[in-house]
Amino acid sequence: MTQQDDILARLIEILREVFDDDTLIARPDMTADDVEEWDSMSHIRLILSIEEAFGIKFSTTEIGRLENVGTIAETIAAKTGA
């Protein structure tokens, strides 16, 4: 399993917890439009959960660029050196 796979696996766990859906299957192209519960409040919870899980902080600019699960994973990889 690659670092990117590890990040995606952890992201899936976080997404399932934040959206309270154990059946959620995240894909790199998944966006907020694909998840009914993904609104502005849950987005904030998602970002905070990701920051805590990976020990990182996103800047406001970075948060604005997080278009889908794939870009979230790429940003995490860049911030963690993965």
Secondary structure, DSSP 8 states (H G I E B T S, - for coil): --HHHHHHHHHHHHHHHHTT-TT----TT--GGG-TT--HHHHHHHHHHHHHHHT----HHHHHH--SHHHHHHHHHHHHT-
